[in-house]
């Protein structure tokens, strides 16, 4: 069950990153936090997922640049 939750969250993050959608990235980040708080993912999984969502997603300059292009 945990593996399923982890893989689903990773897929959500990847989709949000590829779509350059900050709202989806923030939703995925919140889902990761909630999954950890509910015990659905381990601390190590949480850290990996958080890294993917925040460092490689929300704070990624390439994604920010693409989001800004679509806003203009």
N, CA, C and O of each residue as an XYZ file, in Angstrom:
288
protein
N       0.824     -1.199      0.000
C       0.000      0.000      0.000
C       0.866      1.261      0.000
O       0.601      2.201     -0.749
N       1.911      1.276      0.851
C       2.790      2.446      0.896
C       3.449      2.709     -0.446
O       3.578      3.852     -0.883
N       3.861      1.626     -1.091
C       4.525      1.766     -2.386
C       3.574      2.427     -3.397
O       3.987      3.267     -4.196
N       2.319      2.037     -3.344
C       1.302      2.593     -4.237
C       1.148      4.099     -3.996
O       1.088      4.875     -4.950
N       1.086      4.507     -2.751
C       0.932      5.924     -2.412
C       2.157      6.703     -2.890
O       2.031      7.770     -3.490
N       3.330      6.161     -2.619
C       4.573      6.817     -3.034
C       4.622      7.002     -4.551
O       4.921      8.089     -5.045
N       4.327      5.936     -5.275
C       4.370      6.000     -6.739
C       3.321      6.968     -7.298
O       3.587      7.676     -8.269
N       2.152      7.000     -6.698
C       1.102      7.935     -7.127
C       1.535      9.382     -6.900
O       1.352     10.234     -7.770
N       2.102      9.649     -5.746
C       2.552     11.011     -5.455
C       3.679     11.423     -6.398
O       3.717     12.560     -6.866
N       4.592     10.499     -6.674
C       5.697     10.800     -7.588
C       5.147     11.091     -8.996
O       5.633     11.991     -9.682
N       4.148     10.335     -9.412
C       3.532     10.558    -10.725
C       2.838     11.918    -10.762
O       2.917     12.621    -11.768
N       2.159     12.296     -9.679
C       1.492     13.604     -9.613
C       2.507     14.745     -9.714
O       2.278     15.739    -10.403
N       3.627     14.582     -9.016
C       4.670     15.609     -9.045
C       5.247     15.720    -10.452
O       5.429     16.822    -10.970
N       5.529     14.589    -11.058
C       6.099     14.586    -12.411
C       5.133     15.242    -13.409
O       5.553     16.021    -14.265
N       3.857     14.925    -13.294
C       2.854     15.540    -14.183
C       2.820     17.055    -13.984
O       2.789     17.813    -14.953
N       2.827     17.488    -12.732
C       2.779     18.920    -12.438
C       4.023     19.626    -12.985
O       3.927     20.729    -13.525
N       5.177     18.996    -12.845
C       6.411     19.597    -13.360
C       6.383     19.701    -14.879
O       6.773     20.725    -15.440
N       5.927     18.655    -15.541
C       5.904     18.661    -17.006
C       4.861     19.622    -17.563
O       4.997     20.113    -18.684
N       3.831     19.886    -16.784
C       2.788     20.806    -17.250
C       3.102     22.262    -16.901
O       2.366     23.166    -17.296
N       4.196     22.491    -16.160
C       4.597     23.835    -15.745
C       3.455     24.563    -15.035
O       3.197     25.739    -15.293
N       2.784     23.852    -14.147
C       1.636     24.405    -13.438
C       1.960     24.521    -11.951
O       2.039     23.517    -11.243
N       2.144     25.749    -11.491
C       2.504     25.975    -10.081
C       1.402     25.535     -9.131
O       1.685     25.031     -8.044
N       0.151     25.718     -9.529
C      -0.949     25.283     -8.662
C      -0.883     23.774     -8.424
O      -1.050     23.310     -7.296
N      -0.640     23.018     -9.486
C      -0.526     21.561     -9.349
C       0.683     21.178     -8.509
O       0.624     20.229     -7.728
N       1.782     21.913     -8.665
C       2.966     21.632     -7.854
C       2.690     21.877     -6.373
O       3.107     21.095     -5.519
N       1.989     22.964     -6.078
C       1.658     23.259     -4.679
C       0.684     22.212     -4.120
O       0.802     21.807     -2.964
N      -0.267     21.781     -4.938
C      -1.185     20.722     -4.501
C      -0.432     19.433     -4.218
O      -0.680     18.769     -3.211
N       0.492     19.080     -5.111
C       1.279     17.861     -4.927
C       2.131     17.953     -3.667
O       2.275     16.976     -2.932
N       2.689     19.124     -3.423
C       3.503     19.336     -2.226
C       2.646     19.159     -0.966
O       3.087     18.545      0.005
N       1.438     19.691     -0.985
C       0.519     19.519      0.144
C       0.108     18.072      0.325
O      -0.030     17.603      1.455
N      -0.091     17.353     -0.779
C      -0.456     15.938     -0.705
C       0.676     15.117     -0.101
O       0.435     14.176      0.656
N       1.908     15.478     -0.438
C       3.070     14.796      0.125
C       3.106     14.998      1.638
O       3.316     14.052      2.397
N       2.902     16.232      2.060
C       2.921     16.537      3.501
C       1.802     15.792      4.227
O       2.018     15.236      5.304
N       0.617     15.781      3.639
C      -0.508     15.089      4.260
C      -0.250     13.584      4.349
O      -0.548     12.958      5.366
N       0.305     13.008      3.281
C       0.603     11.567      3.281
C       1.591     11.227      4.390
O       1.468     10.188      5.040
N       2.556     12.089      4.603
C       3.528     11.843      5.673
C       2.862     11.966      7.051
O       3.092     11.139      7.933
N       2.050     12.988      7.224
C       1.373     13.189      8.510
C       0.430     12.036      8.839
O       0.232     11.709     10.009
N      -0.154     11.418      7.808
C      -1.064     10.293      8.025
C      -0.335      8.956      8.111
O      -0.955      7.922      8.358
N       0.981      8.979      7.909
C       1.768      7.758      7.996
C       1.704      6.890      6.749
O       2.036      5.706      6.795
N       1.276      7.480      5.631
C       1.158      6.722      4.388
C       2.498      6.584      3.674
O       2.657      5.706      2.826
N       3.462      7.440      4.007
C       4.814      7.335      3.466
C       5.810      7.454      4.616
O       5.518      8.065      5.644
N       6.984      6.865      4.430
C       8.026      6.930      5.456
C       8.719      8.288      5.399
O       8.488      9.076      4.482
N       9.568      8.550      6.386
C      10.300      9.810      6.407
C      11.222      9.911      5.195
O      11.311     10.973      4.579
N      11.902      8.835      4.848
C      12.786      8.848      3.673
C      12.003      9.128      2.395
O      12.444      9.910      1.553
N      10.838      8.489      2.247
C      10.000      8.728      1.071
C       9.517     10.180      1.052
O       9.485     10.822      0.002
N       9.149     10.677      2.212
C       8.695     12.062      2.330
C       9.789     13.030      1.870
O       9.518     13.976      1.130
N      11.023     12.787      2.312
C      12.122     13.661      1.945
C      12.394     13.612      0.441
O      12.656     14.645     -0.174
N      12.334     12.434     -0.147
C      12.534     12.301     -1.595
C      11.423     13.012     -2.368
O      11.685     13.743     -3.323
N      10.174     12.782     -1.937
C       9.037     13.409     -2.604
C       9.085     14.930     -2.462
O       8.817     15.658     -3.418
N       9.423     15.397     -1.280
C       9.519     16.835     -1.027
C      10.592     17.460     -1.917
O      10.397     18.538     -2.478
N      11.704     16.785     -2.034
C      12.796     17.269     -2.881
C      12.326     17.393     -4.326
O      12.608     18.388     -4.994
N      11.616     16.390     -4.799
C      11.101     16.411     -6.171
C      10.112     17.554     -6.374
O      10.151     18.244     -7.394
N       9.230     17.751     -5.403
C       8.180     18.762     -5.535
C       8.709     20.183     -5.365
O       8.323     21.086     -6.107
N       9.585     20.377     -4.396
C      10.035     21.733     -4.078
C      11.298     22.102     -4.855
O      11.288     23.057     -5.631
N      12.364     21.366     -4.656
C      13.644     21.734     -5.275
C      13.598     21.597     -6.796
O      14.037     22.492     -7.518
N      13.071     20.481     -7.276
C      13.027     20.253     -8.720
C      11.750     20.782     -9.360
O      11.597     20.737    -10.580
N      10.841     21.281     -8.541
C       9.565     21.771     -9.052
C       9.350     23.240     -8.766
O       9.646     24.092     -9.603
N       8.843     23.536     -7.601
C       8.444     24.901     -7.238
C       9.613     25.889     -7.331
O       9.432     27.010     -7.806
N      10.800     25.489     -6.886
C      11.952     26.401     -6.879
C      12.878     26.214     -8.080
O      13.984     26.755     -8.091
N      12.455     25.471     -9.071
C      13.265     25.224    -10.257
C      13.176     26.436    -11.187
O      12.084     26.779    -11.641
N      14.312     27.094    -11.480
C      14.283     28.290    -12.326
C      13.687     28.050    -13.711
O      13.023     28.932    -14.256
N      13.913     26.874    -14.282
C      13.363     26.576    -15.609
C      11.838     26.552    -15.582
O      11.186     27.053    -16.498
N      11.282     25.974    -14.542
C       9.825     25.912    -14.418
C       9.259     27.301    -14.153
O       8.230     27.678    -14.714
N       9.929     28.051    -13.302
C       9.480     29.417    -13.009
C       9.464     30.256    -14.290
O       8.530     31.019    -14.535
N      10.512     30.101    -15.098
C      10.600     30.842    -16.367
C       9.444     30.467    -17.289
O       8.834     31.341    -17.905
N       9.141     29.182    -17.387
C       8.029     28.732    -18.257
C       6.688     29.234    -17.742
O       5.834     29.635    -18.532
N       6.496     29.215    -16.440
C       5.251     29.706    -15.848
C       5.107     31.196    -16.143
O       4.023     31.661    -16.496
N       6.185     31.931    -16.002
C       6.140     33.372    -16.260
C       5.845     33.664    -17.730
O       5.160     34.639    -18.039
N       6.350     32.835    -18.636
C       6.066     33.017    -20.070
C       4.574     32.878    -20.343
O       4.000     33.637    -21.124
N       3.960     31.905    -19.694
C       2.537     31.646    -19.948
C       1.641     32.717    -19.311
O       0.478     32.855    -19.690
N       2.172     33.464    -18.360
C       1.377     34.505    -17.703
C       1.331     35.792    -18.527
O       0.439     36.621    -18.342
N       2.269     35.952    -19.413
C       2.364     37.199    -20.194
C       1.439     37.164    -21.365
O       1.381     38.123    -22.135
